[in-house]
Amino acid sequence: MFCRKCGNEISDNARFCNLCGEVVKKSEELEIPEMTLEESITFVEKLKYKYNEIEKLERQVMDNEALLSRLRSSGSSG
């Protein structure tokens, strides 16, 4: 399990984070905010946008890695 505040790994039976001191709430204690239909739709649209941005960045990383690989191979053969 991880602290929701700082991301530190904590034991499943911890009552607080030993790094930041955040009180740990078990899943049954967590409050789930209610959203209107409009808020839900907006939230999903934002998630889709972020997902598409991540996909673009992943493609850029793959392109850069391929270019770097070609540059390294051309530099070692010349």
Phi and psi in degrees as GROMACS dihedral restraints (atoms count N, CA, C in turn):
[ dihedral_restraints ]
;  ai    aj    ak    al  type     phi  dphi    fc
    3     4     5     6     1  -126.2    20    10
    4     5     6     7     1   148.1    20    10
    6     7     8     9     1   -66.4    20    10
    7     8     9    10     1   132.7    20    10
    9    10    11    12     1   -75.6    20    10
   10    11    12    13     1   -14.1    20    10
   12    13    14    15     1   -91.6    20    10
   13    14    15    16     1   -51.1    20    10
   15    16    17    18     1  -112.2    20    10
   16    17    18    19     1   -10.8    20    10
   18    19    20    21     1    84.9    20    10
   19    20    21    22     1     1.2    20    10
   21    22    23    24     1   -64.2    20    10
   22    23    24    25     1   139.7    20    10
   24    25    26    27     1   -74.5    20    10
   25    26    27    28     1   130.5    20    10
   27    28    29    30     1  -131.8    20    10
   28    29    30    31     1   158.6    20    10
   30    31    32    33     1   -69.9    20    10
   31    32    33    34     1   156.3    20    10
   33    34    35    36     1   -64.3    20    10
   34    35    36    37     1   -23.1    20    10
   36    37    38    39     1  -103.3    20    10
   37    38    39    40     1    13.2    20    10
   39    40    41    42     1   -68.4    20    10
   40    41    42    43     1   145.5    20    10
   42    43    44    45     1  -101.5    20    10
   43    44    45    46     1   -16.8    20    10
   45    46    47    48     1  -153.4    20    10
   46    47    48    49     1   160.6    20    10
   48    49    50    51     1   -78.0    20    10
   49    50    51    52     1   129.9    20    10
   51    52    53    54     1   -78.0    20    10
   52    53    54    55     1    -3.8    20    10
   54    55    56    57     1   -99.4    20    10
   55    56    57    58     1   -50.8    20    10
   57    58    59    60     1  -108.8    20    10
   58    59    60    61     1   -12.6    20    10
   60    61    62    63     1    87.0    20    10
   61    62    63    64     1     1.2    20    10
   63    64    65    66     1   -60.0    20    10
   64    65    66    67     1   135.4    20    10
   66    67    68    69     1   -70.1    20    10
   67    68    69    70     1   131.9    20    10
   69    70    71    72     1   -90.2    20    10
   70    71    72    73     1   126.2    20    10
   72    73    74    75     1  -103.5    20    10
   73    74    75    76     1   132.2    20    10
   75    76    77    78     1   -72.4    20    10
   76    77    78    79     1   158.8    20    10
   78    79    80    81     1   -57.1    20    10
   79    80    81    82     1   -34.7    20    10
   81    82    83    84     1   -73.7    20    10
   82    83    84    85     1   -14.8    20    10
   84    85    86    87     1   -91.7    20    10
   85    86    87    88     1   -15.1    20    10
   87    88    89    90     1   -69.4    20    10
   88    89    90    91     1   137.2    20    10
   90    91    92    93     1   -90.3    20    10
   91    92    93    94     1   129.1    20    10
   93    94    95    96     1  -102.5    20    10
   94    95    96    97     1   116.1    20    10
   96    97    98    99     1   -67.9    20    10
   97    98    99   100     1   142.6    20    10
   99   100   101   102     1   -86.2    20    10
  100   101   102   103     1   144.4    20    10
  102   103   104   105     1  -124.8    20    10
  103   104   105   106     1   148.3    20    10
  105   106   107   108     1   -74.6    20    10
  106   107   108   109     1   168.0    20    10
  108   109   110   111     1   -58.8    20    10
  109   110   111   112     1   -43.0    20    10
  111   112   113   114     1   -63.2    20    10
  112   113   114   115     1   -42.0    20    10
  114   115   116   117     1   -64.8    20    10
  115   116   117   118     1   -39.2    20    10
  117   118   119   120     1   -63.8    20    10
  118   119   120   121     1   -44.1    20    10
  120   121   122   123     1   -62.7    20    10
  121   122   123   124     1   -44.5    20    10
  123   124   125   126     1   -61.4    20    10
  124   125   126   127     1   -42.6    20    10
  126   127   128   129     1   -60.8    20    10
  127   128   129   130     1   -45.9    20    10
  129   130   131   132     1   -64.1    20    10
  130   131   132   133     1   -40.8    20    10
  132   133   134   135     1   -62.6    20    10
  133   134   135   136     1   -40.0    20    10
  135   136   137   138     1   -65.4    20    10
  136   137   138   139     1   -40.3    20    10
  138   139   140   141     1   -62.2    20    10
  139   140   141   142     1   -43.3    20    10
  141   142   143   144     1   -61.7    20    10
  142   143   144   145     1   -42.8    20    10
  144   145   146   147     1   -60.9    20    10
  145   146   147   148     1   -47.5    20    10
  147   148   149   150     1   -62.8    20    10
  148   149   150   151     1   -39.9    20    10
  150   151   152   153     1   -61.8    20    10
  151   152   153   154     1   -44.0    20    10
  153   154   155   156     1   -63.2    20    10
  154   155   156   157     1   -38.4    20    10
  156   157   158   159     1   -63.4    20    10
  157   158   159   160     1   -41.4    20    10
  159   160   161   162     1   -63.8    20    10
  160   161   162   163     1   -42.9    20    10
  162   163   164   165     1   -59.8    20    10
  163   164   165   166     1   -42.4    20    10
  165   166   167   168     1   -60.9    20    10
  166   167   168   169     1   -44.5    20    10
  168   169   170   171     1   -64.5    20    10
  169   170   171   172     1   -39.0    20    10
  171   172   173   174     1   -63.3    20    10
  172   173   174   175     1   -40.3    20    10
  174   175   176   177     1   -64.4    20    10
  175   176   177   178     1   -39.8    20    10
  177   178   179   180     1   -63.1    20    10
  178   179   180   181     1   -40.9    20    10
  180   181   182   183     1   -63.2    20    10
  181   182   183   184     1   -44.5    20    10
  183   184   185   186     1   -63.6    20    10
  184   185   186   187     1   -41.0    20    10
  186   187   188   189     1   -62.7    20    10
  187   188   189   190     1   -43.7    20    10
  189   190   191   192     1   -65.1    20    10
  190   191   192   193     1   -39.3    20    10
  192   193   194   195     1   -65.5    20    10
  193   194   195   196     1   -39.2    20    10
  195   196   197   198     1   -65.4    20    10
  196   197   198   199     1   -43.3    20    10
  198   199   200   201     1   -62.6    20    10
  199   200   201   202     1   -44.2    20    10
  201   202   203   204     1   -61.7    20    10
  202   203   204   205     1   -40.4    20    10
  204   205   206   207     1   -63.4    20    10
  205   206   207   208     1   -43.7    20    10
  207   208   209   210     1   -63.7    20    10
  208   209   210   211     1   -41.4    20    10
  210   211   212   213     1   -63.7    20    10
  211   212   213   214     1   -40.9    20    10
  213   214   215   216     1   -65.6    20    10
  214   215   216   217     1   -41.7    20    10
  216   217   218   219     1   -70.8    20    10
  217   218   219   220     1   -34.9    20    10
  219   220   221   222     1   -73.2    20    10
  220   221   222   223     1   -31.6    20    10
  222   223   224   225     1   -72.1    20    10
  223   224   225   226     1   -31.2    20    10
  225   226   227   228     1   -82.0    20    10
  226   227   228   229     1   -18.6    20    10
  228   229   230   231     1   -97.3    20    10
  229   230   231   232     1    -6.2    20    10
